[in-house]
Amino acid sequence: MPALSSFLENKLLDHILGPTAYSKPSTIYVALFNADPTENNTSAEISTSGTGYSRKAVTFGTAASGGIINNTSEVLFDVALTSWSTVSHLALFDAATGGSMLFHAPLSSSKLVSQNDQLKFGVSQIAVSLD
């Protein structure tokens, strides 16, 4: 996960150097995109209307090591009711819908999600770093 969102950059700076503490979200959610959402979340997320898509919770349960932290739970999306087209990026959010984007990154390889496909990220397949 190579990029922090502008939202998280500001929260971390305020927490470490500024006047306002930042409390981590209770749950982190994986969102999927057909294009780079950029650090300001300007790309449309996969539609939830009739597609079977919704964000999925993910757990990062162990401490970071070597500047990287990996997911410790599998992320299994529901079966696609319609084509989601080519999924090329993912992002981590602090809410199941709406909320604020925390990190975003391209997938290591894009994936065409057709009707009846089911996208899955296994344990340790989502890596987050601050480098």
C-alpha positions as CSV (number, residue, x, y, z in Angstrom):
1,M,0.0,0.0,0.0
2,P,2.2,2.8,-1.2
3,A,0.1,5.9,-0.6
4,L,-1.6,7.6,2.3
5,S,-4.7,9.6,1.7
6,S,-4.6,13.3,2.3
7,F,-7.1,12.8,5.1
8,L,-4.7,10.4,6.9
9,E,-1.6,12.5,6.2
10,N,-3.2,15.4,8.0
11,K,-4.5,13.3,10.9
12,L,-1.1,11.8,11.5
13,L,0.7,15.1,11.4
14,D,-1.8,16.6,13.8
15,H,-1.5,13.6,16.1
16,I,2.3,13.5,16.2
17,L,3.2,17.2,15.8
18,G,0.0,19.2,16.1
19,P,-2.8,19.9,18.5
20,T,-5.2,17.0,17.9
21,A,-4.9,13.3,18.8
22,Y,-6.1,10.8,16.2
23,S,-8.0,7.7,17.4
24,K,-7.6,4.7,15.1
25,P,-10.8,3.3,13.5
26,S,-12.4,0.3,15.3
27,T,-12.8,-1.5,11.9
28,I,-10.9,-1.1,8.6
29,Y,-12.7,-1.9,5.3
30,V,-11.3,-2.8,1.9
31,A,-12.8,-1.0,-1.1
32,L,-12.3,-1.8,-4.8
33,F,-11.9,0.6,-7.7
34,N,-11.6,0.4,-11.5
35,A,-9.1,3.3,-11.5
36,D,-6.7,5.0,-9.1
37,P,-8.8,6.8,-6.4
38,T,-5.8,9.2,-5.8
39,E,-5.1,10.5,-2.4
40,N,-8.2,12.6,-2.4
41,N,-10.6,9.7,-3.3
42,T,-11.6,11.1,-6.7
43,S,-12.2,7.9,-8.6
44,A,-15.6,6.0,-8.3
45,E,-15.6,2.9,-6.2
46,I,-17.3,-0.2,-7.7
47,S,-21.1,0.4,-7.6
48,T,-23.1,-1.2,-4.8
49,S,-26.4,-0.9,-6.8
50,G,-27.4,-4.4,-7.9
51,T,-23.8,-5.7,-8.3
52,G,-23.4,-7.7,-5.1
53,Y,-20.4,-5.5,-4.2
54,S,-19.8,-4.0,-0.7
55,R,-16.7,-3.1,1.3
56,K,-15.3,-5.9,3.4
57,A,-13.7,-5.7,6.9
58,V,-10.1,-6.6,7.2
59,T,-7.9,-7.2,10.3
60,F,-4.3,-6.2,10.7
61,G,-3.7,-8.0,14.0
62,T,0.1,-8.2,14.4
63,A,2.6,-5.4,14.9
64,A,4.4,-3.9,12.0
65,S,7.8,-5.4,11.1
66,G,10.4,-3.9,8.8
67,G,8.1,-1.0,8.1
68,I,5.3,-3.2,6.8
69,I,2.1,-4.6,8.3
70,N,0.0,-7.3,6.6
71,N,-3.6,-8.4,6.9
72,T,-4.2,-11.3,9.3
73,S,-7.6,-12.2,8.0
74,E,-8.9,-13.3,4.6
75,V,-11.0,-10.8,2.7
76,L,-13.7,-12.5,0.7
77,F,-16.0,-10.4,-1.4
78,D,-19.5,-11.6,-2.2
79,V,-20.2,-13.2,-5.5
80,A,-20.6,-10.6,-8.3
81,L,-24.2,-10.3,-9.4
82,T,-23.0,-8.4,-12.5
83,S,-19.6,-7.6,-14.0
84,W,-17.5,-5.3,-11.9
85,S,-15.3,-4.8,-14.9
86,T,-11.5,-4.7,-14.3
87,V,-10.6,-4.0,-10.7
88,S,-7.2,-2.3,-10.7
89,H,-7.0,-0.6,-7.2
90,L,-8.0,-1.1,-3.6
91,A,-8.2,1.3,-0.7
92,L,-8.7,1.1,3.0
93,F,-11.5,3.0,4.6
94,D,-12.6,3.7,8.2
95,A,-16.3,2.9,7.4
96,A,-18.4,0.3,5.6
97,T,-20.0,3.0,3.5
98,G,-18.9,6.7,3.1
99,G,-16.2,7.4,5.7
100,S,-12.6,8.5,5.0
101,M,-10.1,6.8,2.8
102,L,-6.9,5.9,4.7
103,F,-4.6,4.2,2.1
104,H,-4.8,3.4,-1.6
105,A,-2.8,1.3,-4.0
106,P,-2.8,-0.5,-7.3
107,L,-3.3,-4.3,-7.2
108,S,-0.2,-6.2,-8.2
109,S,-2.2,-7.3,-11.2
110,S,-5.6,-6.1,-12.3
111,K,-8.5,-8.6,-12.2
112,L,-11.5,-8.8,-14.5
113,V,-14.5,-9.6,-12.2
114,S,-17.2,-11.1,-14.3
115,Q,-20.7,-12.1,-13.1
116,N,-20.5,-15.0,-10.7
117,D,-16.8,-14.4,-9.9
118,Q,-15.7,-14.0,-6.3
119,L,-12.6,-11.9,-5.5
120,K,-10.5,-12.9,-2.5
121,F,-7.4,-11.6,-0.7
122,G,-5.7,-14.2,1.4
123,V,-3.8,-13.6,4.6
124,S,-0.8,-11.4,4.2
125,Q,-1.8,-10.4,0.6
126,I,-2.5,-6.8,1.7
127,A,0.7,-5.1,2.8
128,V,0.7,-1.5,4.2
129,S,3.9,0.5,4.5
130,L,4.7,4.1,5.1
131,D,7.8,4.2,2.7
